[in-house]
Amino acid sequence: MNVLIIEDESATARRLQKLLIEINPSIEVLAIHESISQTVKWLELHGEPDLMFLDVNLSDGLSFRIFEEIEVNCPVIFTTAYDQYAIQAFKVNSIDYLLKPINKENLAESLNKYHKLQHKEGETKIDIAKLDIGKLAMALGLHKPNYMKRLIVRYGEVIKAIEIKDVAYFYSDEKIVFMTLKEGKTYPVDFTLDHLEMRVDPELFFRINRKFVISYHAIEKMISYSKSRIKITLNPPCILESISSTERSGDFKEWLAGK
């Protein structure tokens, strides 16, 4: 397995290289670079390695810029000194991370995850193109969030501005997206749930499934449901049943706990 290390602290880079070879002597570290510019030039000349270890902060800026300057499709394991709260963003983007100082056990687990993904039947390499740089930067405090504060709705000839803080939940029904306010009124909106999920404050709203983005304050009751799902009673009531999807239930529980 060919590995590329991008790390601007030489001692950390050498230690990482040593641990990699101790874990798997067949690993070949092709190069160690300390900057964005060096990394981009190397990738242009040599192509992609099997796996890349990438520090978040490099000598000439944030390593995310590498993906803006050159297409990268190989799996990436980030190394970072950011705290546990900030690095939740890396989980969201389905890539692995190592918290500095890196220990051998965690490194071995990351390599094991890489091998499982590579050998899983029907599984392709981790697609770095799916990495949401904006989400990562925002979670790490590098960009100031710009969440939606108001939403314009139209019904008949009437145009009305709604404060997002007054929204209980958004839902989709028959390919139309609706917004229900805390007071109980419901209006159609001109945005998709995908768009709304990205624009509303994630501390206040959570997308529980394909059809619902709900406010924390709209939750009246929750009960356990099949396949680790959660059935939610909303206030005001909704015409549709609201149940967290299996794949979102774990994150939903963390969101409820304020993690």
Contacts in CASP RR format, 6 or more apart in sequence:
PFRMAT RR
TARGET T0000
AUTHOR 0000-0000-0000
METHOD contacts of the structure
MODEL  1
MNVLIIEDESATARRLQKLLIEINPSIEVLAIHESISQTVKWLELHGEPD
LMFLDVNLSDGLSFRIFEEIEVNCPVIFTTAYDQYAIQAFKVNSIDYLLK
PINKENLAESLNKYHKLQHKEGETKIDIAKLDIGKLAMALGLHKPNYMKR
LIVRYGEVIKAIEIKDVAYFYSDEKIVFMTLKEGKTYPVDFTLDHLEMRV
DPELFFRINRKFVISYHAIEKMISYSKSRIKITLNPPCILESISSTERSG
DFKEWLAGK
1 24 0 8 1.000
1 26 0 8 1.000
1 27 0 8 1.000
1 28 0 8 1.000
1 50 0 8 1.000
1 51 0 8 1.000
2 27 0 8 1.000
2 28 0 8 1.000
2 30 0 8 1.000
2 49 0 8 1.000
2 50 0 8 1.000
2 51 0 8 1.000
3 20 0 8 1.000
3 27 0 8 1.000
3 28 0 8 1.000
3 29 0 8 1.000
3 30 0 8 1.000
3 49 0 8 1.000
3 50 0 8 1.000
3 51 0 8 1.000
3 52 0 8 1.000
3 53 0 8 1.000
4 29 0 8 1.000
4 30 0 8 1.000
4 31 0 8 1.000
4 33 0 8 1.000
4 39 0 8 1.000
4 42 0 8 1.000
4 49 0 8 1.000
4 51 0 8 1.000
4 52 0 8 1.000
4 53 0 8 1.000
5 13 0 8 1.000
5 16 0 8 1.000
5 17 0 8 1.000
5 29 0 8 1.000
5 31 0 8 1.000
5 32 0 8 1.000
5 33 0 8 1.000
5 52 0 8 1.000
5 53 0 8 1.000
6 32 0 8 1.000
6 33 0 8 1.000
6 34 0 8 1.000
6 39 0 8 1.000
6 52 0 8 1.000
6 53 0 8 1.000
6 54 0 8 1.000
6 55 0 8 1.000
6 58 0 8 1.000
6 63 0 8 1.000
6 66 0 8 1.000
7 13 0 8 1.000
7 16 0 8 1.000
7 32 0 8 1.000
7 33 0 8 1.000
7 34 0 8 1.000
7 53 0 8 1.000
7 55 0 8 1.000
7 79 0 8 1.000
8 34 0 8 1.000
8 35 0 8 1.000
8 55 0 8 1.000
8 57 0 8 1.000
8 58 0 8 1.000
8 59 0 8 1.000
9 55 0 8 1.000
10 34 0 8 1.000
12 55 0 8 1.000
12 79 0 8 1.000
12 100 0 8 1.000
12 101 0 8 1.000
12 102 0 8 1.000
13 32 0 8 1.000
13 34 0 8 1.000
14 32 0 8 1.000
15 102 0 8 1.000
16 53 0 8 1.000
16 79 0 8 1.000
16 102 0 8 1.000
16 107 0 8 1.000
17 29 0 8 1.000
17 32 0 8 1.000
19 102 0 8 1.000
19 104 0 8 1.000
19 107 0 8 1.000
20 27 0 8 1.000
20 29 0 8 1.000
20 107 0 8 1.000
20 111 0 8 1.000
21 27 0 8 1.000
21 29 0 8 1.000
22 104 0 8 1.000
23 104 0 8 1.000
23 107 0 8 1.000
23 108 0 8 1.000
23 111 0 8 1.000
24 111 0 8 1.000
30 46 0 8 1.000
30 49 0 8 1.000
31 42 0 8 1.000
31 46 0 8 1.000
33 39 0 8 1.000
33 42 0 8 1.000
34 58 0 8 1.000
34 59 0 8 1.000
35 58 0 8 1.000
35 59 0 8 1.000
35 60 0 8 1.000
35 61 0 8 1.000
36 58 0 8 1.000
36 60 0 8 1.000
36 61 0 8 1.000
36 63 0 8 1.000
36 65 0 8 1.000
36 66 0 8 1.000
36 69 0 8 1.000
37 60 0 8 1.000
39 58 0 8 1.000
39 63 0 8 1.000
39 66 0 8 1.000
40 66 0 8 1.000
40 69 0 8 1.000
40 70 0 8 1.000
43 66 0 8 1.000
43 70 0 8 1.000
43 72 0 8 1.000
44 70 0 8 1.000
48 72 0 8 1.000
48 73 0 8 1.000
48 74 0 8 1.000
49 74 0 8 1.000
50 74 0 8 1.000
50 75 0 8 1.000
51 74 0 8 1.000
51 75 0 8 1.000
51 76 0 8 1.000
51 77 0 8 1.000
51 114 0 8 1.000
52 72 0 8 1.000
52 74 0 8 1.000
52 75 0 8 1.000
52 76 0 8 1.000
52 77 0 8 1.000
53 76 0 8 1.000
53 77 0 8 1.000
53 79 0 8 1.000
53 98 0 8 1.000
54 63 0 8 1.000
54 66 0 8 1.000
54 76 0 8 1.000
54 77 0 8 1.000
54 78 0 8 1.000
54 79 0 8 1.000
55 63 0 8 1.000
55 78 0 8 1.000
55 79 0 8 1.000
55 80 0 8 1.000
56 62 0 8 1.000
56 63 0 8 1.000
56 64 0 8 1.000
56 78 0 8 1.000
56 79 0 8 1.000
56 80 0 8 1.000
56 81 0 8 1.000
56 82 0 8 1.000
56 140 0 8 1.000
57 63 0 8 1.000
57 81 0 8 1.000
62 137 0 8 1.000
62 142 0 8 1.000
63 78 0 8 1.000
64 133 0 8 1.000
64 136 0 8 1.000
64 137 0 8 1.000
66 72 0 8 1.000
67 128 0 8 1.000
67 131 0 8 1.000
67 133 0 8 1.000
68 133 0 8 1.000
71 129 0 8 1.000
72 128 0 8 1.000
73 125 0 8 1.000
73 127 0 8 1.000
73 128 0 8 1.000
73 129 0 8 1.000
74 125 0 8 1.000
74 126 0 8 1.000
74 128 0 8 1.000
75 95 0 8 1.000
75 114 0 8 1.000
75 117 0 8 1.000
75 118 0 8 1.000
75 125 0 8 1.000
75 126 0 8 1.000
75 128 0 8 1.000
76 95 0 8 1.000
76 126 0 8 1.000
76 128 0 8 1.000
76 131 0 8 1.000
77 95 0 8 1.000
77 96 0 8 1.000
77 97 0 8 1.000
77 98 0 8 1.000
77 110 0 8 1.000
77 114 0 8 1.000
78 90 0 8 1.000
78 95 0 8 1.000
78 96 0 8 1.000
78 97 0 8 1.000
78 98 0 8 1.000
79 97 0 8 1.000
79 98 0 8 1.000
79 100 0 8 1.000
79 102 0 8 1.000
80 87 0 8 1.000
80 90 0 8 1.000
80 97 0 8 1.000
80 98 0 8 1.000
80 99 0 8 1.000
80 100 0 8 1.000
81 99 0 8 1.000
81 100 0 8 1.000
82 99 0 8 1.000
82 140 0 8 1.000
84 99 0 8 1.000
85 259 0 8 1.000
86 139 0 8 1.000
86 140 0 8 1.000
86 141 0 8 1.000
87 97 0 8 1.000
87 99 0 8 1.000
87 139 0 8 1.000
88 139 0 8 1.000
88 259 0 8 1.000
89 135 0 8 1.000
89 136 0 8 1.000
89 138 0 8 1.000
89 139 0 8 1.000
89 140 0 8 1.000
90 96 0 8 1.000
90 97 0 8 1.000
90 136 0 8 1.000
91 97 0 8 1.000
92 132 0 8 1.000
92 135 0 8 1.000
93 130 0 8 1.000
93 131 0 8 1.000
93 132 0 8 1.000
93 135 0 8 1.000
93 136 0 8 1.000
94 126 0 8 1.000
94 130 0 8 1.000
95 126 0 8 1.000
95 128 0 8 1.000
95 131 0 8 1.000
96 110 0 8 1.000
96 113 0 8 1.000
96 114 0 8 1.000
98 106 0 8 1.000
98 107 0 8 1.000
98 110 0 8 1.000
99 106 0 8 1.000
117 123 0 8 1.000
117 125 0 8 1.000
117 126 0 8 1.000
118 125 0 8 1.000
134 143 0 8 1.000
137 143 0 8 1.000
138 145 0 8 1.000
145 201 0 8 1.000
147 164 0 8 1.000
147 199 0 8 1.000
147 200 0 8 1.000
147 201 0 8 1.000
148 164 0 8 1.000
148 196 0 8 1.000
148 199 0 8 1.000
148 200 0 8 1.000
149 163 0 8 1.000
149 164 0 8 1.000
150 161 0 8 1.000
150 162 0 8 1.000
150 163 0 8 1.000
150 164 0 8 1.000
151 161 0 8 1.000
151 162 0 8 1.000
151 164 0 8 1.000
151 167 0 8 1.000
151 179 0 8 1.000
151 189 0 8 1.000
151 191 0 8 1.000
152 159 0 8 1.000
152 160 0 8 1.000
152 161 0 8 1.000
152 162 0 8 1.000
153 159 0 8 1.000
153 160 0 8 1.000
153 162 0 8 1.000
153 179 0 8 1.000
153 187 0 8 1.000
153 188 0 8 1.000
153 189 0 8 1.000
154 160 0 8 1.000
154 190 0 8 1.000
155 187 0 8 1.000
155 188 0 8 1.000
160 187 0 8 1.000
162 179 0 8 1.000
162 181 0 8 1.000
162 187 0 8 1.000
164 200 0 8 1.000
164 201 0 8 1.000
165 204 0 8 1.000
166 181 0 8 1.000
166 182 0 8 1.000
166 183 0 8 1.000
167 179 0 8 1.000
167 180 0 8 1.000
167 181 0 8 1.000
167 182 0 8 1.000
167 200 0 8 1.000
167 215 0 8 1.000
168 180 0 8 1.000
168 181 0 8 1.000
168 182 0 8 1.000
168 184 0 8 1.000
168 214 0 8 1.000
168 215 0 8 1.000
168 217 0 8 1.000
168 218 0 8 1.000
168 234 0 8 1.000
168 235 0 8 1.000
168 236 0 8 1.000
169 179 0 8 1.000
169 180 0 8 1.000
169 212 0 8 1.000
169 213 0 8 1.000
169 214 0 8 1.000
169 215 0 8 1.000
169 218 0 8 1.000
169 234 0 8 1.000
169 238 0 8 1.000
169 242 0 8 1.000
170 177 0 8 1.000
170 178 0 8 1.000
170 179 0 8 1.000
170 180 0 8 1.000
170 189 0 8 1.000
170 193 0 8 1.000
170 196 0 8 1.000
170 212 0 8 1.000
170 213 0 8 1.000
170 214 0 8 1.000
171 177 0 8 1.000
171 178 0 8 1.000
171 180 0 8 1.000
171 193 0 8 1.000
171 211 0 8 1.000
171 212 0 8 1.000
171 213 0 8 1.000
171 238 0 8 1.000
171 240 0 8 1.000
171 242 0 8 1.000
172 178 0 8 1.000
172 193 0 8 1.000
172 210 0 8 1.000
172 211 0 8 1.000
172 212 0 8 1.000
173 211 0 8 1.000
173 239 0 8 1.000
173 240 0 8 1.000
176 188 0 8 1.000
177 188 0 8 1.000
177 189 0 8 1.000
177 190 0 8 1.000
177 191 0 8 1.000
177 192 0 8 1.000
177 193 0 8 1.000
177 196 0 8 1.000
178 186 0 8 1.000
178 187 0 8 1.000
178 188 0 8 1.000
178 189 0 8 1.000
179 186 0 8 1.000
179 187 0 8 1.000
179 188 0 8 1.000
179 189 0 8 1.000
180 186 0 8 1.000
180 236 0 8 1.000
180 238 0 8 1.000
181 187 0 8 1.000
181 236 0 8 1.000
182 217 0 8 1.000
182 218 0 8 1.000
182 236 0 8 1.000
183 236 0 8 1.000
184 236 0 8 1.000
189 196 0 8 1.000
191 199 0 8 1.000
193 207 0 8 1.000
193 210 0 8 1.000
193 211 0 8 1.000
193 212 0 8 1.000
193 213 0 8 1.000
196 213 0 8 1.000
197 205 0 8 1.000
197 207 0 8 1.000
197 213 0 8 1.000
200 213 0 8 1.000
202 255 0 8 1.000
203 258 0 8 1.000
204 215 0 8 1.000
204 216 0 8 1.000
204 217 0 8 1.000
205 213 0 8 1.000
205 214 0 8 1.000
205 215 0 8 1.000
205 216 0 8 1.000
206 213 0 8 1.000
206 214 0 8 1.000
206 216 0 8 1.000
206 251 0 8 1.000
206 252 0 8 1.000
206 255 0 8 1.000
207 213 0 8 1.000
207 214 0 8 1.000
207 248 0 8 1.000
208 214 0 8 1.000
208 230 0 8 1.000
208 232 0 8 1.000
208 242 0 8 1.000
208 243 0 8 1.000
208 244 0 8 1.000
208 245 0 8 1.000
208 248 0 8 1.000
208 252 0 8 1.000
209 242 0 8 1.000
209 243 0 8 1.000
209 244 0 8 1.000
209 245 0 8 1.000
209 248 0 8 1.000
210 245 0 8 1.000
211 240 0 8 1.000
211 242 0 8 1.000
212 240 0 8 1.000
212 242 0 8 1.000
214 232 0 8 1.000
214 234 0 8 1.000
214 242 0 8 1.000
216 256 0 8 1.000
218 234 0 8 1.000
218 235 0 8 1.000
218 236 0 8 1.000
219 232 0 8 1.000
219 233 0 8 1.000
219 234 0 8 1.000
219 235 0 8 1.000
220 233 0 8 1.000
220 234 0 8 1.000
220 235 0 8 1.000
221 232 0 8 1.000
221 233 0 8 1.000
222 230 0 8 1.000
222 231 0 8 1.000
222 232 0 8 1.000
222 233 0 8 1.000
223 230 0 8 1.000
223 231 0 8 1.000
224 230 0 8 1.000
224 231 0 8 1.000
225 231 0 8 1.000
225 243 0 8 1.000
225 244 0 8 1.000
227 246 0 8 1.000
228 246 0 8 1.000
228 249 0 8 1.000
228 250 0 8 1.000
229 243 0 8 1.000
229 244 0 8 1.000
229 245 0 8 1.000
229 246 0 8 1.000
229 249 0 8 1.000
230 243 0 8 1.000
230 244 0 8 1.000
230 249 0 8 1.000
230 252 0 8 1.000
230 253 0 8 1.000
231 241 0 8 1.000
231 242 0 8 1.000
231 243 0 8 1.000
232 242 0 8 1.000
232 243 0 8 1.000
232 244 0 8 1.000
233 242 0 8 1.000
234 242 0 8 1.000
244 252 0 8 1.000
END
